[in-house]
Each structure stands twice: as C-alpha cells, then as structure tokens.
Amino acid sequence: NKNSDASPSQSESMPRQRKHLGIALAGDNAVNLFLRLKGILEELPRYSGVEPFLLVEGKEQPAWADRHAWMVITDQKNNVIGTMGLLAPMAASRAGIKQSVVALAELNLDYLVPLPSRENQFESLPYFPLVEQDLSMVVDREVTWGNIEEAIGKSVKKLEFIEEYHGEQVPEGKKSLMFRFWLGSDEGTMTPDQIEKARSRVIKKLTYTLGAKMR
C-alpha cells in the first residue's frame, strides 16, 4: 500500500484536550459543605492570580446536581466556565455514596485570564512559636471571606476559614463565620497579656470595618 508509510497531512491534528479543575468535598452538613465550596471558589482567583469569576444562578441544571443547591460559574463576559453544587441523592446512590453529603465543582481552566505579573516577596518562617486562636463572629450575609481577610490584614500571621452557619440562633440577614488565626511576634514568645491584646485588636477591626459581633 503506497499510503501505509504516509504521515498525516498538516491539516489533521489531535483533538484538543481542555483543562478542567475538579473539586469534591464530603461531610454530613449540606449547608456548611455548600457554603464552604462556594467560599473556596470565591477565593480561588485571588490565590491563583487570575481575573475574578462569578457564581450565579443558572438555567440548565447539571444532571448530577441537587436541584435546590447548584450554581454556574461565569467569567467577566458571562461565559459559563463551570458549575458547582451538591450531589443529588439519585446521583450519589448510583455512585455508591450512601451516608456522606458531597459537594462538587468543575471549572474550565482554559477560560481563566491571568492577572498581570507582580513581584513576589519572600517571607521567612517564624522563629518564635505561633499562638492558635479560634473566633466566631456574626456578620451580614453579604460579607465574604475576602472581606474578613482584608479587614484583619497583617494583624495575624495566618488565617483559616472553618465554617459558616445559618440557624435559629443567628438573626435574619446575618450569618456566623468561624475561623482560626495564628498570632506571633518576631521579638519573642508572646505572653498571655500580649495574646489577649492582639486578639482584641482583631475583634475591634472586624467590629469597626464590618459591623461584626461576637457570637
């Protein structure tokens, strides 16, 4: 056969393989799981250095999603670039998931637009031990995790989201945010008095900038 050794024509090409990011969270509280996944997606652009994307209500429900708890992810031009939501009971059953609640997200990375390059700054590891603190504050529902991080600023060495709660003990239009932060000093191990003052400064910043209240 004369064509047996022929190479493919230049017009032929391999199918394009799109890059997708998948996220899966499992737990026993559907509301907290959904909100935690939503919070991760809201903060992803900032941590990955890309233009922000939006989480909005969609029209075409994914086959795997719970019809009461799903959203679409769009870019700044309103192109749908992903979906997120709770796994529907039927889909969970077919996958052999019987007890856990599962939240899923899929994001098309080809649509993400990198932000302009910026200079990275080196920060050395702390020489003295850090002090771990937990805090639960009631804020308006519109307040995002990014607002919390911006309000606290450099008052803490590290900040970590734990959970978001809506319930009978939380006033209408409010939500309770629980998070963990680490305090530290470059001059020595913090004393109990220094820890208490630093914790109070964090609470005051959240109170003055976001109207937060201790739960």
NUSEDO-387886 format. One line per field, with one value per atom (N, C-alpha, C): x, y, z; residue in one letter. Coordinates in Angstrom, 1 decimal, always signed. Layout:
BEGIN
east: X / ...
north: Y / ...
up: Z / ...
residuo: A / ...
% end
This chain:
BEGIN
east: +0.8 / +0.0 / +0.9 / +0.7 / +1.6 / +1.4 / +0.2 / -0.1 / +0.2 / +0.8 / +1.0 / +2.0 / +3.0 / +4.0 / +3.8 / +2.7 / +2.4 / +2.1 / +2.7 / +2.4 / +1.1 / +0.4 / -0.8 / -0.6 / -1.6 / -1.5 / -1.4 / -0.9 / -0.8 / -2.1 / -3.1 / -4.5 / -5.1 / -4.5 / -5.0 / -4.3 / -5.1 / -4.5 / -5.2 / -4.5 / -5.1 / -6.2 / -7.3 / -8.4 / -7.8 / -8.3 / -7.9 / -8.4 / -7.5 / -7.9 / -8.0 / -9.2 / -9.4 / -8.9 / -8.5 / -8.0 / -9.2 / -9.6 / -10.6 / -10.1 / -10.6 / -10.3 / -11.5 / -11.3 / -12.4 / -12.2 / -13.2 / -13.2 / -14.3 / -14.0 / -15.0 / -14.8 / -15.9 / -15.9 / -16.9 / -16.6 / -17.6 / -17.8 / -19.0 / -19.2 / -20.6 / -21.2 / -22.5 / -23.5 / -23.0 / -23.8 / -23.9 / -25.0 / -25.2 / -25.0 / -25.5 / -25.4 / -24.0 / -23.3 / -21.9 / -21.0 / -21.3 / -20.5 / -20.6 / -21.9 / -22.1 / -21.5 / -21.6 / -21.0 / -19.5 / -19.0 / -17.5 / -16.9 / -17.6 / -17.2 / -17.3 / -18.4 / -18.6 / -17.5 / -17.1 / -16.1 / -14.7 / -14.5 / -13.2 / -13.2 / -14.3 / -14.3 / -14.2 / -14.8 / -14.8 / -13.3 / -12.5 / -11.2 / -10.2 / -10.5 / -9.6 / -8.9 / -9.6 / -9.0 / -7.9 / -8.1 / -7.1 / -5.8 / -6.0 / -4.8 / -4.1 / -4.8 / -4.2 / -3.8 / -4.1 / -3.6 / -4.3 / -5.6 / -6.4 / -7.6 / -8.2 / -9.3 / -10.5 / -11.2 / -12.3 / -13.4 / -14.0 / -15.2 / -16.4 / -17.6 / -18.8 / -19.5 / -20.3 / -21.1 / -22.6 / -23.3 / -24.7 / -25.7 / -27.0 / -28.0 / -28.0 / -28.1 / -28.1 / -29.5 / -29.6 / -30.8 / -30.8 / -29.6 / -29.6 / -28.9 / -29.7 / -29.2 / -28.3 / -27.1 / -26.4 / -27.1 / -26.9 / -27.6 / -27.3 / -26.1 / -25.6 / -26.0 / -26.5 / -26.7 / -28.1 / -28.1 / -29.3 / -30.0 / -31.3 / -32.0 / -32.2 / -32.0 / -32.1 / -30.8 / -29.7 / -28.4 / -27.3 / -27.4 / -26.4 / -26.3 / -25.1 / -24.9 / -23.9 / -23.9 / -23.0 / -21.9 / -20.7 / -19.6 / -19.4 / -19.3 / -19.2 / -18.0 / -17.4 / -16.3 / -16.9 / -16.0 / -16.4 / -17.3 / -17.3 / -18.0 / -19.3 / -19.6 / -20.8 / -20.8 / -19.6 / -19.4 / -19.5 / -20.3 / -20.3 / -19.0 / -18.3 / -17.0 / -17.0 / -18.1 / -18.1 / -19.4 / -19.5 / -20.7 / -20.2 / -21.1 / -20.9 / -22.2 / -22.2 / -23.4 / -23.3 / -24.4 / -24.5 / -24.8 / -24.3 / -24.6 / -26.0 / -26.8 / -28.2 / -28.3 / -29.3 / -29.4 / -29.3 / -30.0 / -30.0 / -28.6 / -27.9 / -26.6 / -25.6 / -25.8 / -25.0 / -25.2 / -26.5 / -26.8 / -26.2 / -26.3 / -25.7 / -24.2 / -23.5 / -22.1 / -21.7 / -22.7 / -22.4 / -22.1 / -22.5 / -22.3 / -23.6 / -23.6 / -24.8 / -25.0 / -23.9 / -24.1 / -23.6 / -22.5 / -21.9 / -22.7 / -22.6 / -23.1 / -21.9 / -22.1 / -20.9 / -21.2 / -20.3 / -20.3 / -19.3 / -19.7 / -18.8 / -18.7 / -17.5 / -17.3 / -16.4 / -16.7 / -15.9 / -15.7 / -14.4 / -14.1 / -13.2 / -13.6 / -12.8 / -11.6 / -10.4 / -9.3 / -8.9 / -9.3 / -9.0 / -9.6 / -10.6 / -11.3 / -10.7 / -9.8 / -9.3 / -8.2 / -8.3 / -7.4 / -6.4 / -5.1 / -4.1 / -4.0 / -3.8 / -3.6 / -2.2 / -1.9 / -0.5 / +0.4 / +1.7 / +2.7 / +3.0 / +3.3 / +3.7 / +4.9 / +5.6 / +6.8 / +6.4 / +7.0 / +6.8 / +7.7 / +7.3 / +8.1 / +8.4 / +9.6 / +10.0 / +9.7 / +9.1 / +8.8 / +9.4 / +10.3 / +11.0 / +10.0 / +10.3 / +9.4 / +9.6 / +8.5 / +8.6 / +9.6 / +10.4 / +11.4 / +10.8 / +9.9 / +9.2 / +7.9 / +7.4 / +6.2 / +4.9 / +4.0 / +2.8 / +1.7 / +0.7 / -0.4 / -1.7 / -2.3 / -3.5 / -4.8 / -5.6 / -6.9 / -8.1 / -9.2 / -10.5 / -11.4 / -12.2 / -13.1 / -14.4 / -15.5 / -16.8 / -17.5 / -17.8 / -18.4 / -19.6 / -20.6 / -21.8 / -21.7 / -21.9 / -21.8 / -23.0 / -23.1 / -24.1 / -23.9 / -25.0 / -24.8 / -24.0 / -24.0 / -23.2 / -21.7 / -21.3 / -19.9 / -19.2 / -18.1 / -17.4 / -16.2 / -15.6 / -14.4 / -13.3 / -13.3 / -12.3 / -12.4 / -13.6 / -13.8 / -13.1 / -13.3 / -12.7 / -11.1 / -10.6 / -9.1 / -8.6 / -9.4 / -8.9 / -9.0 / -10.1 / -10.3 / -9.2 / -8.8 / -7.8 / -6.4 / -6.2 / -4.9 / -3.7 / -2.7 / -1.5 / -1.5 / -2.6 / -2.7 / -2.4 / -2.5 / -2.3 / -1.3 / -0.6 / +0.4 / -0.3 / -1.4 / -2.1 / -3.6 / -4.4 / -5.9 / -6.5 / -7.4 / -8.0 / -9.5 / -10.3 / -11.8 / -12.1 / -13.1 / -13.6 / -15.0 / -16.0 / -17.3 / -18.2 / -19.3 / -20.3 / -21.6 / -22.3 / -23.5 / -24.7 / -25.9 / -27.2 / -28.1 / -28.8 / -29.7 / -30.5 / -31.2 / -32.2 / -31.5 / -30.3 / -29.5 / -28.9 / -29.0 / -28.4 / -29.5 / -29.5 / -30.6 / -30.8 / -32.0 / -32.3 / -31.4 / -30.9 / -30.0 / -28.5 / -28.3 / -26.9 / -26.4 / -25.1 / -24.6 / -23.4 / -23.1 / -22.0 / -20.8 / -19.7 / -18.4 / -17.5 / -17.0 / -16.0 / -14.7 / -13.6 / -12.3 / -11.2 / -10.1 / -8.9 / -7.8 / -7.1 / -5.9 / -4.8 / -3.6 / -2.4 / -1.7 / -1.3 / -0.6 / +0.8 / +1.7 / +3.1 / +3.8 / +5.0 / +5.9 / +7.3 / +7.9 / +9.3 / +10.3 / +9.9 / +10.8 / +10.9 / +9.9 / +10.0 / +8.7 / +8.6 / +7.4 / +6.4 / +5.2 / +4.1 / +3.7 / +3.5 / +3.0 / +1.4 / +0.8 / -0.7 / -1.3 / -0.7 / -1.2 / -1.1 / +0.0 / +0.2 / -0.8 / -1.0 / -2.0 / -3.4 / -3.8 / -5.1 / -5.3 / -4.3 / -4.3 / -4.4 / -3.6 / -3.6 / -5.0 / -5.6 / -6.9 / -7.9 / -7.8 / -8.8 / -8.7 / -7.5 / -7.3 / -8.0 / -7.9 / -8.5 / -10.1 / -10.6 / -12.1 / -12.5 / -11.7 / -12.1 / -12.0 / -11.1 / -11.0 / -12.2 / -12.7 / -13.8 / -15.1 / -15.1 / -16.3 / -16.4 / -15.3 / -15.3 / -15.5 / -14.9 / -14.9 / -16.1 / -16.6 / -17.7 / -18.9 / -18.9 / -20.0 / -20.2 / -19.1 / -19.2 / -19.4 / -20.1 / -20.3 / -20.0 / -19.4 / -19.1 / -20.3 / -20.2 / -21.3 / -21.3
north: -1.2 / +0.0 / +1.2 / +2.1 / +3.3 / +4.3 / +4.2 / +5.2 / +4.7 / +3.5 / +2.9 / +3.6 / +4.2 / +5.0 / +6.5 / +6.9 / +8.3 / +9.0 / +10.1 / +10.9 / +11.6 / +11.9 / +12.7 / +14.0 / +14.5 / +15.8 / +16.9 / +18.1 / +19.2 / +19.7 / +19.4 / +19.9 / +19.0 / +17.8 / +16.9 / +17.3 / +17.2 / +17.5 / +16.7 / +16.5 / +15.8 / +16.6 / +15.9 / +16.6 / +17.4 / +18.6 / +19.5 / +19.0 / +18.8 / +18.4 / +19.6 / +19.9 / +21.0 / +20.7 / +21.7 / +21.5 / +21.9 / +21.0 / +21.3 / +21.0 / +21.8 / +21.6 / +21.1 / +20.0 / +19.4 / +19.5 / +19.8 / +19.9 / +19.1 / +18.3 / +17.5 / +17.6 / +17.9 / +17.9 / +17.0 / +16.3 / +15.4 / +15.7 / +15.5 / +15.7 / +15.3 / +15.8 / +15.4 / +16.6 / +17.8 / +19.0 / +19.7 / +19.6 / +20.0 / +21.5 / +22.3 / +23.8 / +24.2 / +23.7 / +24.1 / +23.7 / +22.5 / +22.0 / +22.8 / +23.2 / +24.0 / +25.4 / +26.0 / +27.3 / +27.3 / +26.2 / +26.1 / +26.0 / +25.2 / +25.1 / +26.4 / +27.1 / +28.4 / +29.4 / +29.3 / +30.2 / +29.9 / +28.6 / +28.2 / +28.8 / +28.7 / +29.2 / +30.7 / +31.4 / +32.8 / +33.3 / +32.6 / +33.0 / +32.5 / +31.5 / +30.9 / +31.9 / +32.9 / +33.8 / +34.6 / +35.0 / +35.8 / +35.0 / +33.7 / +32.9 / +32.3 / +32.2 / +31.7 / +32.8 / +34.0 / +35.1 / +35.3 / +35.0 / +35.2 / +36.2 / +36.6 / +37.6 / +36.9 / +37.7 / +37.1 / +36.5 / +35.4 / +34.9 / +35.0 / +34.7 / +34.9 / +33.6 / +33.6 / +32.4 / +32.9 / +32.4 / +32.9 / +31.8 / +32.1 / +31.1 / +30.7 / +29.5 / +29.0 / +28.6 / +28.3 / +27.8 / +26.3 / +25.8 / +24.4 / +23.6 / +22.9 / +22.2 / +21.0 / +20.8 / +19.6 / +18.4 / +17.3 / +16.0 / +15.5 / +15.8 / +15.3 / +16.1 / +17.4 / +18.3 / +18.2 / +18.6 / +18.7 / +20.0 / +19.8 / +21.0 / +22.2 / +22.0 / +23.1 / +23.7 / +23.2 / +23.7 / +23.5 / +24.4 / +24.4 / +25.8 / +26.1 / +27.4 / +27.2 / +28.2 / +28.2 / +29.2 / +28.9 / +29.8 / +30.5 / +31.8 / +32.6 / +33.5 / +33.8 / +34.8 / +36.2 / +37.2 / +38.5 / +38.9 / +38.0 / +38.2 / +37.3 / +36.8 / +36.0 / +34.6 / +34.2 / +32.8 / +31.8 / +30.8 / +29.7 / +28.9 / +28.9 / +28.2 / +27.1 / +26.8 / +25.8 / +25.7 / +24.7 / +24.5 / +24.1 / +24.3 / +23.8 / +23.5 / +22.6 / +22.3 / +21.0 / +20.7 / +19.4 / +18.3 / +17.1 / +15.9 / +15.5 / +15.3 / +14.9 / +13.5 / +13.2 / +11.9 / +10.7 / +10.9 / +9.8 / +9.6 / +10.6 / +10.5 / +9.9 / +10.3 / +9.8 / +8.3 / +7.9 / +6.4 / +5.6 / +6.2 / +5.4 / +5.3 / +6.3 / +6.3 / +5.4 / +4.9 / +4.1 / +4.9 / +6.2 / +7.0 / +7.0 / +6.4 / +6.2 / +7.2 / +7.6 / +8.3 / +9.8 / +10.0 / +11.3 / +12.2 / +13.5 / +14.6 / +15.0 / +15.2 / +15.6 / +16.9 / +17.8 / +19.0 / +18.9 / +19.3 / +19.2 / +20.5 / +20.7 / +21.8 / +21.4 / +22.0 / +21.8 / +23.1 / +23.4 / +24.7 / +24.5 / +25.1 / +25.1 / +26.1 / +25.6 / +26.4 / +27.2 / +26.8 / +27.5 / +28.9 / +29.1 / +30.4 / +31.4 / +30.9 / +31.8 / +32.7 / +34.0 / +35.0 / +35.4 / +35.2 / +35.5 / +37.1 / +37.5 / +38.9 / +39.2 / +40.5 / +41.0 / +40.5 / +40.2 / +39.7 / +40.7 / +40.2 / +41.0 / +40.4 / +41.2 / +40.8 / +40.0 / +38.8 / +38.1 / +38.5 / +38.5 / +38.9 / +37.7 / +37.6 / +36.5 / +36.8 / +35.8 / +36.0 / +34.8 / +35.1 / +34.0 / +33.3 / +32.0 / +31.3 / +31.9 / +31.9 / +32.5 / +31.7 / +32.5 / +31.9 / +31.5 / +32.3 / +32.1 / +31.4 / +30.6 / +29.8 / +30.7 / +30.2 / +31.0 / +30.5 / +31.3 / +31.0 / +30.9 / +29.8 / +29.5 / +29.9 / +30.6 / +31.2 / +30.9 / +30.6 / +30.4 / +31.6 / +32.0 / +33.1 / +32.9 / +33.2 / +33.1 / +34.4 / +35.0 / +36.3 / +36.3 / +37.1 / +37.3 / +38.5 / +38.3 / +39.4 / +39.4 / +40.5 / +40.5 / +39.4 / +38.9 / +37.7 / +38.1 / +39.4 / +39.9 / +39.9 / +39.8 / +39.8 / +38.5 / +38.6 / +37.5 / +37.2 / +36.0 / +35.6 / +36.6 / +37.1 / +38.1 / +39.4 / +39.8 / +40.9 / +40.7 / +39.5 / +39.2 / +39.3 / +38.7 / +38.8 / +40.2 / +41.0 / +42.4 / +43.2 / +42.9 / +43.7 / +43.4 / +42.1 / +41.8 / +42.2 / +42.1 / +42.5 / +41.7 / +42.5 / +41.9 / +41.8 / +41.8 / +41.7 / +40.3 / +39.3 / +37.9 / +37.3 / +36.2 / +35.6 / +34.7 / +34.1 / +33.2 / +33.2 / +32.9 / +33.0 / +31.8 / +31.1 / +29.9 / +29.8 / +29.7 / +29.5 / +28.2 / +28.1 / +26.8 / +26.5 / +27.4 / +27.1 / +28.4 / +28.3 / +29.3 / +28.7 / +29.5 / +28.9 / +29.8 / +29.2 / +30.0 / +29.1 / +29.7 / +28.9 / +29.8 / +29.1 / +29.8 / +30.8 / +30.5 / +31.4 / +32.6 / +32.7 / +33.8 / +34.6 / +36.0 / +36.9 / +36.8 / +37.2 / +37.3 / +38.2 / +37.8 / +38.6 / +38.6 / +37.7 / +37.6 / +36.1 / +36.0 / +34.6 / +34.6 / +33.4 / +33.3 / +32.7 / +33.3 / +32.8 / +32.4 / +31.2 / +30.7 / +30.5 / +31.0 / +30.9 / +30.8 / +30.4 / +30.2 / +31.1 / +31.7 / +32.5 / +32.3 / +32.7 / +32.5 / +33.8 / +34.0 / +35.2 / +34.9 / +35.9 / +35.7 / +37.0 / +36.9 / +38.1 / +37.7 / +38.7 / +38.5 / +38.8 / +39.2 / +39.6 / +38.6 / +37.6 / +36.6 / +35.9 / +34.9 / +34.2 / +35.1 / +35.1 / +36.0 / +35.6 / +36.7 / +36.4 / +36.4 / +35.8 / +35.8 / +37.2 / +38.2 / +39.6 / +40.1 / +39.8 / +40.2 / +39.4 / +38.2 / +37.4 / +38.0 / +38.3 / +38.9 / +40.2 / +41.1 / +42.4 / +42.2 / +41.3 / +41.0 / +40.5 / +39.6 / +39.0 / +40.1 / +41.0 / +42.1 / +43.1 / +43.3 / +44.1 / +43.5 / +42.2 / +41.5 / +41.7 / +41.5 / +41.7 / +43.1 / +44.1 / +45.5 / +45.9 / +45.3 / +45.6 / +45.1 / +43.9 / +43.3 / +44.0 / +44.5 / +45.3 / +46.6 / +47.3 / +48.7 / +48.7 / +47.7 / +47.7 / +46.9 / +45.9 / +45.1 / +45.0 / +45.7 / +45.6 / +44.3 / +43.5 / +42.1 / +42.2 / +41.1 / +41.0 / +39.6 / +39.5 / +38.2 / +37.3 / +36.1 / +35.1 / +34.5
up: +0.0 / +0.0 / +0.0 / -1.0 / -1.1 / +0.1 / +0.7 / +1.7 / +3.1 / +3.2 / +4.6 / +5.4 / +4.8 / +5.5 / +5.4 / +4.9 / +4.7 / +6.1 / +6.3 / +7.5 / +7.4 / +8.5 / +8.4 / +7.8 / +7.1 / +6.5 / +7.5 / +7.1 / +8.1 / +8.6 / +7.8 / +8.2 / +9.3 / +9.5 / +10.5 / +11.9 / +12.9 / +14.2 / +15.3 / +16.4 / +17.5 / +18.2 / +18.7 / +19.3 / +20.5 / +20.7 / +21.7 / +23.1 / +24.0 / +25.4 / +26.3 / +26.7 / +27.6 / +29.0 / +29.7 / +31.1 / +32.1 / +32.9 / +33.9 / +35.3 / +36.2 / +37.6 / +38.3 / +39.0 / +39.8 / +41.2 / +42.0 / +43.4 / +44.0 / +45.0 / +45.7 / +47.2 / +47.9 / +49.4 / +49.9 / +51.0 / +51.6 / +53.1 / +53.6 / +55.0 / +55.4 / +56.5 / +56.9 / +57.0 / +56.8 / +56.8 / +55.5 / +54.8 / +53.4 / +53.3 / +54.2 / +54.1 / +54.3 / +55.3 / +55.5 / +54.4 / +53.8 / +52.7 / +51.5 / +51.2 / +50.0 / +50.2 / +51.4 / +51.6 / +51.6 / +52.1 / +52.1 / +50.7 / +49.9 / +48.5 / +47.8 / +48.0 / +47.4 / +47.9 / +49.1 / +49.6 / +49.0 / +48.8 / +48.1 / +46.7 / +46.0 / +44.6 / +44.6 / +45.5 / +45.6 / +45.8 / +46.6 / +46.9 / +45.9 / +45.1 / +44.1 / +43.2 / +42.6 / +41.7 / +42.4 / +43.6 / +44.3 / +44.6 / +45.0 / +45.3 / +44.1 / +43.0 / +41.8 / +40.8 / +41.1 / +40.2 / +38.9 / +38.9 / +37.7 / +37.9 / +36.8 / +36.9 / +37.7 / +38.5 / +39.2 / +38.3 / +38.8 / +38.1 / +39.0 / +38.5 / +39.2 / +39.5 / +40.6 / +40.9 / +40.8 / +39.9 / +39.7 / +39.5 / +39.6 / +39.3 / +37.8 / +37.5 / +36.1 / +35.7 / +34.4 / +33.8 / +33.4 / +33.1 / +32.7 / +33.8 / +34.6 / +35.8 / +35.3 / +35.9 / +35.6 / +36.0 / +35.3 / +35.6 / +37.0 / +37.5 / +38.8 / +40.0 / +39.7 / +40.8 / +41.5 / +42.8 / +43.5 / +43.0 / +42.6 / +42.0 / +42.9 / +44.2 / +45.2 / +45.5 / +45.1 / +45.6 / +44.5 / +43.5 / +42.4 / +41.8 / +41.3 / +40.6 / +39.5 / +38.6 / +37.5 / +37.7 / +37.1 / +37.3 / +35.9 / +35.9 / +34.7 / +34.7 / +33.6 / +33.5 / +33.5 / +33.3 / +33.3 / +32.0 / +31.0 / +29.8 / +29.8 / +31.0 / +31.2 / +30.4 / +30.1 / +29.5 / +30.7 / +30.5 / +31.5 / +31.5 / +32.6 / +32.6 / +33.6 / +34.3 / +35.2 / +36.0 / +36.9 / +37.7 / +39.1 / +40.1 / +41.4 / +42.1 / +43.1 / +43.8 / +44.6 / +45.2 / +46.0 / +45.0 / +45.3 / +44.5 / +44.8 / +43.8 / +44.0 / +44.6 / +45.5 / +46.1 / +45.1 / +44.0 / +43.0 / +42.4 / +42.1 / +41.6 / +42.6 / +43.9 / +45.0 / +45.1 / +45.0 / +45.1 / +44.0 / +42.8 / +41.7 / +41.8 / +42.5 / +42.7 / +43.9 / +44.6 / +45.8 / +47.1 / +47.1 / +48.2 / +49.0 / +50.2 / +51.0 / +52.2 / +52.8 / +54.1 / +53.9 / +53.3 / +53.2 / +52.2 / +52.5 / +51.6 / +50.8 / +49.5 / +48.6 / +47.9 / +47.9 / +47.1 / +46.0 / +44.8 / +43.6 / +42.9 / +42.2 / +41.4 / +40.2 / +39.0 / +37.9 / +37.2 / +36.8 / +36.3 / +35.1 / +34.0 / +32.7 / +32.8 / +33.0 / +33.2 / +31.9 / +30.8 / +29.5 / +29.5 / +30.3 / +30.2 / +31.3 / +32.1 / +33.2 / +32.6 / +33.0 / +32.4 / +33.5 / +33.3 / +34.3 / +34.5 / +35.7 / +36.0 / +35.6 / +35.4 / +35.1 / +36.1 / +35.7 / +36.6 / +37.7 / +38.9 / +40.0 / +40.7 / +41.4 / +42.1 / +43.4 / +43.5 / +44.8 / +45.8 / +47.1 / +48.2 / +49.1 / +49.5 / +50.4 / +51.8 / +52.6 / +54.0 / +54.7 / +55.6 / +56.3 / +57.3 / +57.6 / +58.6 / +60.0 / +60.8 / +62.1 / +63.0 / +63.7 / +64.6 / +65.9 / +66.4 / +67.7 / +67.4 / +68.4 / +68.2 / +68.0 / +67.1 / +66.9 / +67.8 / +68.1 / +69.0 / +68.2 / +68.4 / +67.6 / +68.4 / +67.6 / +68.2 / +67.3 / +67.9 / +67.2 / +67.5 / +66.5 / +66.7 / +65.9 / +66.5 / +65.8 / +65.9 / +64.7 / +64.6 / +63.8 / +64.2 / +63.4 / +62.5 / +61.2 / +60.2 / +59.3 / +58.5 / +57.4 / +56.4 / +55.8 / +54.9 / +53.6 / +53.3 / +52.2 / +52.4 / +53.6 / +53.9 / +53.4 / +52.7 / +52.1 / +53.0 / +52.7 / +53.4 / +53.0 / +51.8 / +51.4 / +52.2 / +52.6 / +53.4 / +54.8 / +55.3 / +56.6 / +56.5 / +55.5 / +55.3 / +55.2 / +54.4 / +54.2 / +55.5 / +56.3 / +57.5 / +58.5 / +58.6 / +59.6 / +59.2 / +57.8 / +57.3 / +57.8 / +58.2 / +58.8 / +60.3 / +60.9 / +62.3 / +62.8 / +61.8 / +62.2 / +61.2 / +61.6 / +60.8 / +59.8 / +60.1 / +59.2 / +59.6 / +58.6 / +58.8 / +58.0 / +58.6 / +58.0 / +58.3 / +57.2 / +57.3 / +57.9 / +58.8 / +59.4 / +58.9 / +59.2 / +58.8 / +58.8 / +58.1 / +58.0 / +58.5 / +59.3 / +59.9 / +59.8 / +59.4 / +59.4 / +60.2 / +61.2 / +62.0 / +62.9 / +63.8 / +64.7 / +65.6 / +66.0 / +66.9 / +66.2 / +64.9 / +64.1 / +63.6 / +63.8 / +63.3 / +61.8 / +61.4 / +60.0 / +59.3 / +58.1 / +57.3 / +57.8 / +58.8 / +59.3 / +59.1 / +59.3 / +59.3 / +60.3 / +60.8 / +61.7 / +61.0 / +61.1 / +60.5 / +61.6 / +61.5 / +62.4 / +61.7 / +62.3 / +61.6 / +62.7 / +62.2 / +63.0 / +62.6 / +63.5 / +63.1 / +64.1 / +63.6 / +64.4 / +64.6 / +65.9 / +66.3 / +66.6 / +66.4 / +66.7 / +66.7 / +67.3 / +67.4 / +66.9 / +66.2 / +65.7 / +66.8 / +68.0 / +69.0 / +70.1 / +70.2 / +71.2 / +71.4 / +72.3 / +72.5 / +73.2 / +72.7 / +73.2 / +74.6 / +75.4 / +76.8 / +76.7 / +77.8 / +77.8 / +77.6 / +78.2 / +78.0 / +76.6 / +75.9 / +74.5 / +73.6 / +73.9 / +73.2 / +73.3 / +74.5 / +74.7 / +74.0 / +74.0 / +73.4 / +71.8 / +71.3 / +69.9 / +69.4 / +70.2 / +69.9 / +69.9 / +70.9 / +71.0 / +69.8 / +69.3 / +68.1 / +66.9 / +66.8 / +65.6 / +65.7 / +66.9 / +67.1 / +66.8 / +67.3 / +67.1 / +65.6 / +64.9 / +63.4 / +62.7 / +63.1 / +62.4 / +62.8 / +64.1 / +64.6 / +63.8 / +63.7 / +63.2 / +61.6 / +61.0 / +59.5 / +58.9 / +59.6 / +59.0 / +59.9 / +61.1 / +62.0 / +62.6 / +62.7 / +63.2 / +64.8 / +65.2 / +66.7 / +67.1 / +68.3 / +68.9 / +69.0 / +68.7 / +68.8 / +70.2
residuo: N / N / N / K / K / K / N / N / N / S / S / S / D / D / D / A / A / A / S / S / S / P / P / P / S / S / S / Q / Q / Q / S / S / S / E / E / E / S / S / S / M / M / M / P / P / P / R / R / R / Q / Q / Q / R / R / R / K / K / K / H / H / H / L / L / L / G / G / G / I / I / I / A / A / A / L / L / L / A / A / A / G / G / G / D / D / D / N / N / N / A / A / A / V / V / V / N / N / N / L / L / L / F / F / F / L / L / L / R / R / R / L / L / L / K / K / K / G / G / G / I / I / I / L / L / L / E / E / E / E / E / E / L / L / L / P / P / P / R / R / R / Y / Y / Y / S / S / S / G / G / G / V / V / V / E / E / E / P / P / P / F / F / F / L / L / L / L / L / L / V / V / V / E / E / E / G / G / G / K / K / K / E / E / E / Q / Q / Q / P / P / P / A / A / A / W / W / W / A / A / A / D / D / D / R / R / R / H / H / H / A / A / A / W / W / W / M / M / M / V / V / V / I / I / I / T / T / T / D / D / D / Q / Q / Q / K / K / K / N / N / N / N / N / N / V / V / V / I / I / I / G / G / G / T / T / T / M / M / M / G / G / G / L / L / L / L / L / L / A / A / A / P / P / P / M / M / M / A / A / A / A / A / A / S / S / S / R / R / R / A / A / A / G / G / G / I / I / I / K / K / K / Q / Q / Q / S / S / S / V / V / V / V / V / V / A / A / A / L / L / L / A / A / A / E / E / E / L / L / L / N / N / N / L / L / L / D / D / D / Y / Y / Y / L / L / L / V / V / V / P / P / P / L / L / L / P / P / P / S / S / S / R / R / R / E / E / E / N / N / N / Q / Q / Q / F / F / F / E / E / E / S / S / S / L / L / L / P / P / P / Y / Y / Y / F / F / F / P / P / P / L / L / L / V / V / V / E / E / E / Q / Q / Q / D / D / D / L / L / L / S / S / S / M / M / M / V / V / V / V / V / V / D / D / D / R / R / R / E / E / E / V / V / V / T / T / T / W / W / W / G / G / G / N / N / N / I / I / I / E / E / E / E / E / E / A / A / A / I / I / I / G / G / G / K / K / K / S / S / S / V / V / V / K / K / K / K / K / K / L / L / L / E / E / E / F / F / F / I / I / I / E / E / E / E / E / E / Y / Y / Y / H / H / H / G / G / G / E / E / E / Q / Q / Q / V / V / V / P / P / P / E / E / E / G / G / G / K / K / K / K / K / K / S / S / S / L / L / L / M / M / M / F / F / F / R / R / R / F / F / F / W / W / W / L / L / L / G / G / G / S / S / S / D / D / D / E / E / E / G / G / G / T / T / T / M / M / M / T / T / T / P / P / P / D / D / D / Q / Q / Q / I / I / I / E / E / E / K / K / K / A / A / A / R / R / R / S / S / S / R / R / R / V / V / V / I / I / I / K / K / K / K / K / K / L / L / L / T / T / T / Y / Y / Y / T / T / T / L / L / L / G / G / G / A / A / A / K / K / K / M / M / M / R / R / R
% end
